[in-house]
Amino acid sequence: MITLLYFARLRETFGLSSEQANLPADVADIRSLTEWLRQRGGAWQEELAQDKPVRVAVNQDMATPDTSVRDGDEVAFFPPVTGG
């Protein structure tokens, strides 16, 4: 089981800030995790679309699509932060 965290517009759109998930056997990295979440459809498909900027961290370290995801991990999804 992993912990999924959602921040900013994702938290607002999905209507939750966190959840626990048991991953299917074929979900082993951020790329496959994101695709799995997109399959929920609706807002999930829209907000996690490949053309939407979303950053991901695994156990508080910035992740790439190839970053592994394992049981016990904490995975955070958030929009990129801009500053001035």
Summary of the structure (lengths in Angstrom):
residues: 84
radius of gyration: 12.0
end to end distance: 38.2
largest distance: 42.5
contacts: 204
relative contact order: 0.28
helix: 25%
strand: 26%
